[in-house]
Amino acid sequence: AEAFLFFQRALTAVAVGVWRAEKNALFLISNQEDTR
């Protein structure tokens, strides 16, 4: 059970990291388009 919880936490951390990275990338892209 502990291994499953650890695995689930790892997946959640990765998912959140990817989501934040994509959000930041879109934010930077929108900023570049605004300054153009």
C-alpha positions, 0 to 999 in steps of 0.5 A: 500500500505504501508503494502504491501511495508513493507511486501515486504521489510521484505521478501527481507531482509529475502531472503538476510539473507538466501542467505548470510547465505548459501553463508557463510556456503558454504565458511566455508565448502570449507575452511574446505575441503581445510585445511584438 
